[in-house]
Amino acid sequence: MVWQMLIAIGILASAVLAIISKRLLVSAIWLALTSALTALMIYLLGAPQIAVIELSVGAGLVTVLFVFAINIAGEEPIEIRSLVSKPVAWVLLVVAAGLAIYMLLPTLGLVPTTSPDIATASILWNQRYLDILLQIAIFFSGVLGVLGLLSDGKPRVAGEEEEQHAA
C-alpha cells in the first residue's frame, strides 16, 4: 500500500513536470518516466502483461517517436492558444481529482467494498492474447511510421518526369 502511494505520487509529479517543462525533450523524458512508473503500478496491481505493453509502447516506442519528431521539427516555441479555457480545465481537474479520491476510498477502508465477479476478473487479467496481438500491431505501425519519415520518397522513372513536364 505504501509503495503504491509513493508510485502514484511519482506518477503525478513526473506528469506535472512533463507539462510545465519549457523544453520539449525534457518533457518527453518526464513523460517516459510517467509511463514507466505507470507500468510499475500496473505490475504491482497484478497485470504483468499489460505492464510490459505499457513499458514497451508507452515508455519505449512513444518516447523514441517523440524524440525523433522533436529533433526533426525543432524546439522553437509556437504561440498557440489553448483549445480549452482555464475554467473548463480547472473543472476537469477537480472532477478527475474527485474521481481519484472516490476510487481510493475503498482501499482506505472508509466505504464497504464488494468482491468482483471471478469470471470477469479472469477474462480481464488472465486471458491477454489480444493484448499481445495489439502490441505487435503497434510495433509494426511505429516502425512503418519511422521508416516513412526517414524515406526520401518514391524514386521517379525517367519517362514519368517528361510526362509531368509536358502536362
Protein Blocks (a to p, Z undefined) as FASTA:
>chain_A
ZZmmmmmmmmmmmmmmmmmpmbfklmmmmmmmmmmmmmmmmmmnopaklmmmmmmmmmmm
mmmmmmmmmmmnopadcddddfbdfklmmmmmmmmmmmmmmmmmmmnopaccddddfklm
mmmmmmmmlmmmmmmmmmmmmmmmmmmmmpgbjaddfklmmmmmmZZ
